Amino acid sequence: MANRQMAAQGNSNANAPENHLRLSWHDTQMMATLSPQTVMDYFCRKSNPFYDHVCNNETIRMQRLGPEHLHNMIGTEYILLHVAEPILYVIRKQHRHNPSEATPIADYYIIGGTVYKAPDLANVINARILNTVVNLQSSFEEASSYARYHPNKGYTWDFSSNKVLSDKAKADKKDSNAVKDENSGTLFQKQRVDMLLAELLRKFPPPIPPMLQNLPQHMPGGDDLSPRDNPTDATGPLDIKTEGVDMKPPPEKKSK
């Protein structure tokens, strides 16, 4: 039973269409003589797996006709689409409907004598998407391997198993601490800022509040306030001085 399954699987693989995107072909004998005049003969060799022998090119070769007769035939044909001597040649496989209309089927490019099949847009997009998904999946798997969970701390990162990431994390932490120290400033810088602020406050004092401007000019005792001691002086800022007060306690009385 197992032998039958293996045989059936082998037959299905043999009947499956071959993926030409994984193939390449070259002929060492004719690689050195490639030119726009000989490249079609080079591509139409029977050993080339990209060449369909049931095509109009093979028909005119057997009848020894010129390539100009391809426009008058209907069916599959190969044409030279683009030339960039001496490295690149592009050959197109297309289906001819009439002398003025043809549908492209596939493109093949020859680089340095080696023939490759050009992928179509669907294959390019699928390959890019697959590559992106694989890279994202590997990134998530690697990131999740460094995640740690603790009931008290929650989720944290542990890069101790990866020396490169561990060194990078330490360097980032050191840089962040250095930035914090730079932003905090030294003691000299803090004191210097206080001195500058005091100097600016002395040169540009704040304005007198409106409530102090309406105070009476005479004190209850009858003494006039001098312009210097007058808080309502509109010509200058408020300058209130406090005289020193002797805070010593009175002398104790001696008992007789």
C-alpha positions as CSV (number, residue, x, y, z in Angstrom):
1,M,0.0,0.0,0.0
2,A,2.8,2.4,0.9
3,N,4.6,1.6,-2.3
4,R,1.5,2.4,-4.3
5,Q,1.2,5.8,-2.5
6,M,4.9,6.6,-3.2
7,A,4.5,5.6,-6.8
8,A,1.4,7.8,-7.2
9,Q,3.1,10.7,-5.5
10,G,6.1,10.3,-7.9
11,N,3.8,10.3,-10.9
12,S,2.0,13.4,-9.7
13,N,5.3,15.2,-9.2
14,A,6.5,14.2,-12.7
15,N,3.3,15.5,-14.3
16,A,3.4,18.8,-12.4
17,P,4.5,21.8,-14.5
18,E,8.1,22.8,-14.0
19,N,8.8,26.1,-12.4
20,H,10.8,28.0,-15.0
21,L,11.7,30.8,-12.5
22,R,14.1,28.4,-10.8
23,L,15.8,27.4,-14.1
24,S,18.6,28.9,-16.1
25,W,20.3,27.8,-19.3
26,H,23.4,28.6,-21.3
27,D,25.4,27.1,-24.2
28,T,29.2,27.5,-23.7
29,Q,29.9,27.0,-27.4
30,M,27.8,30.0,-28.6
31,M,28.1,32.4,-25.6
32,A,31.1,34.2,-27.1
33,T,29.5,34.9,-30.4
34,L,26.2,36.5,-29.2
35,S,25.0,39.4,-31.1
36,P,21.6,40.9,-32.2
37,Q,21.9,38.8,-35.4
38,T,22.6,35.5,-33.6
39,V,20.7,35.8,-30.3
40,M,17.5,34.3,-31.7
41,D,19.3,31.3,-33.1
42,Y,21.0,31.0,-29.6
43,F,17.6,31.1,-27.8
44,C,15.9,28.7,-30.2
45,R,18.3,25.8,-29.6
46,K,16.6,22.5,-28.8
47,S,18.5,22.2,-25.5
48,N,16.9,25.4,-24.2
49,P,14.1,24.5,-21.7
50,F,12.4,27.9,-22.2
51,Y,11.9,27.3,-26.0
52,D,8.7,25.8,-27.2
53,H,9.4,23.7,-30.2
54,V,5.8,23.9,-31.4
55,C,6.0,27.6,-32.4
56,N,6.0,29.7,-35.5
57,N,9.8,30.3,-35.2
58,E,10.5,26.5,-35.5
59,T,8.1,26.4,-38.5
60,I,9.9,29.1,-40.5
61,R,13.3,27.5,-39.5
62,M,12.2,24.2,-41.0
63,Q,10.9,25.9,-44.1
64,R,14.1,28.1,-44.2
65,L,12.1,31.3,-44.3
66,G,13.0,34.7,-43.0
67,P,11.9,36.2,-39.6
68,E,9.7,38.7,-41.5
69,H,7.2,35.9,-42.2
70,L,6.2,35.7,-38.5
71,H,3.8,38.6,-38.9
72,N,1.8,36.7,-41.5
73,M,1.3,33.6,-39.2
74,I,-1.0,32.9,-36.3
75,G,0.1,31.2,-33.1
76,T,3.0,31.3,-30.6
77,E,6.2,33.1,-31.6
78,Y,9.4,34.6,-30.1
79,I,10.7,38.1,-30.9
80,L,13.7,40.1,-29.9
81,L,12.2,42.8,-27.7
82,H,15.2,44.8,-26.3
83,V,19.0,44.8,-26.9
84,A,21.7,46.3,-24.7
85,E,24.9,45.1,-26.2
86,P,26.9,43.2,-25.3
87,I,25.4,42.0,-22.0
88,L,21.6,42.1,-22.1
89,Y,19.0,40.7,-24.6
90,V,15.3,40.5,-23.9
91,I,13.1,38.0,-25.8
92,R,9.4,38.0,-25.6
93,K,7.0,35.0,-26.1
94,Q,3.7,36.1,-27.5
95,H,0.6,34.8,-29.3
96,R,0.0,36.3,-32.7
97,H,-3.6,37.0,-33.7
98,N,-3.1,39.0,-36.8
99,P,-0.3,41.0,-38.4
100,S,-1.0,44.0,-36.1
101,E,-2.1,42.3,-32.9
102,A,-0.2,40.0,-30.5
103,T,-0.7,39.1,-26.8
104,P,2.4,38.8,-24.6
105,I,2.8,35.6,-22.7
106,A,6.3,35.7,-21.0
107,D,9.6,37.5,-21.2
108,Y,13.1,36.0,-21.1
109,Y,16.3,37.9,-20.5
110,I,19.8,36.8,-21.5
111,I,22.6,38.2,-19.3
112,G,26.2,37.3,-20.2
113,G,24.9,34.4,-22.2
114,T,22.7,32.8,-19.5
115,V,18.9,32.7,-20.1
116,Y,16.5,33.4,-17.3
117,K,12.7,33.8,-17.2
118,A,11.5,37.2,-16.0
119,P,8.9,36.9,-13.2
120,D,5.5,38.4,-13.7
121,L,4.0,41.0,-11.3
122,A,2.0,38.5,-9.3
123,N,5.2,36.5,-8.5
124,V,7.1,39.6,-7.6
125,I,4.4,40.8,-5.2
126,N,3.9,37.3,-3.7
127,A,7.7,37.0,-3.1
128,R,7.9,40.4,-1.4
129,I,4.9,39.7,0.8
130,L,6.2,36.3,1.8
131,N,9.6,37.8,2.6
132,T,8.0,40.5,4.7
133,V,5.8,38.1,6.6
134,V,8.7,35.7,7.3
135,N,10.9,38.6,8.6
136,L,8.1,40.0,10.8
137,Q,7.4,36.5,12.2
138,S,11.0,35.9,13.1
139,S,11.2,39.4,14.6
140,F,8.2,38.8,16.8
141,E,9.5,35.4,17.9
142,E,12.9,36.8,18.8
143,A,11.3,39.7,20.7
144,S,8.9,37.4,22.6
145,S,11.9,35.3,23.7
146,Y,13.3,38.3,25.7
147,A,10.0,39.2,27.4
148,R,9.7,38.3,31.1
149,Y,6.7,38.5,33.4
150,H,6.6,39.0,37.1
151,P,3.4,39.3,39.2
152,N,4.7,42.5,40.9
153,K,6.6,44.1,38.1
154,G,4.6,43.0,35.1
155,Y,6.3,42.6,31.7
156,T,10.0,43.4,31.4
157,W,12.8,42.8,28.9
158,D,15.8,40.6,29.7
159,F,18.6,40.7,27.1
160,S,21.2,38.9,29.2
161,S,21.2,36.0,26.8
162,N,22.1,38.2,23.8
163,K,25.4,40.0,24.4
164,V,24.9,42.5,21.6
165,L,21.4,43.6,22.8
166,S,22.6,43.6,26.4
167,D,25.5,45.9,25.6
168,K,23.2,48.2,23.6
169,A,20.6,48.4,26.4
170,K,23.3,49.3,28.9
171,A,24.7,52.0,26.5
172,D,21.2,53.4,26.0
173,K,20.6,53.5,29.7
174,K,24.0,55.2,30.3
175,D,23.2,57.8,27.6
176,S,19.8,58.6,29.1
177,N,21.4,59.1,32.5
178,A,24.0,61.4,31.0
179,V,21.3,63.4,29.3
180,K,19.5,63.7,32.6
181,D,22.6,64.9,34.4
182,E,23.2,67.5,31.7
183,N,19.7,68.8,32.0
184,S,19.9,69.0,35.8
185,G,23.0,71.3,35.7
186,T,25.7,71.7,38.2
187,L,25.6,73.6,41.6
188,F,27.5,76.5,40.1
189,Q,25.0,76.7,37.2
190,K,22.1,76.7,39.6
191,Q,23.6,79.4,41.8
192,R,24.6,81.5,38.8
193,V,21.0,81.4,37.6
194,D,19.7,82.6,40.9
195,M,22.2,85.5,40.8
196,L,21.1,86.5,37.3
197,L,17.4,86.3,38.3
198,A,18.1,88.5,41.4
199,E,20.0,91.0,39.2
200,L,17.1,91.2,36.7
201,L,14.6,91.6,39.5
202,R,16.6,94.6,40.9
203,K,16.9,96.2,37.5
204,F,13.3,95.5,36.4
205,P,11.2,95.4,39.6
206,P,7.5,94.4,39.4
207,P,4.9,97.2,39.1
208,I,3.1,98.5,42.2
209,P,-0.2,96.7,42.9
210,P,-3.3,98.9,42.4
211,M,-4.4,98.4,46.0
212,L,-1.2,100.0,47.4
213,Q,-1.6,103.1,45.1
214,N,-4.8,104.2,46.9
215,L,-3.3,104.4,50.4
216,P,-3.5,107.8,52.3
217,Q,-0.5,110.1,52.2
218,H,-0.4,110.8,56.0
219,M,0.1,108.3,58.8
220,P,-2.3,108.5,61.8
221,G,0.5,110.0,64.0
222,G,0.7,113.1,61.7
223,D,4.1,112.3,60.3
224,D,4.3,112.6,56.5
225,L,5.8,109.9,54.6
226,S,8.9,110.8,52.7
227,P,9.0,110.1,49.0
228,R,11.4,107.2,49.8
229,D,9.0,105.7,52.3
230,N,5.8,106.5,50.5
231,P,4.4,103.3,49.2
232,T,2.2,105.3,46.8
233,D,5.0,107.0,45.0
234,A,4.2,106.4,41.3
235,T,7.6,107.5,40.2
236,G,9.5,104.6,41.6
237,P,8.9,101.0,42.6
238,L,7.7,99.8,45.9
239,D,10.7,99.8,48.3
240,I,9.8,98.6,51.8
241,K,12.7,98.3,54.3
242,T,12.5,96.5,57.5
243,E,14.6,97.9,60.4
244,G,16.4,95.6,62.6
245,V,14.6,94.8,65.9
246,D,16.4,93.8,69.0
247,M,15.0,90.4,69.8
248,K,16.9,90.0,73.1
249,P,14.8,89.2,76.2
250,P,14.6,91.8,79.0
251,P,17.0,91.5,81.9
252,E,15.8,89.4,84.7
253,K,14.9,91.1,88.0
254,K,17.0,90.1,91.0
255,S,15.1,89.0,94.0
256,K,15.8,91.1,97.1
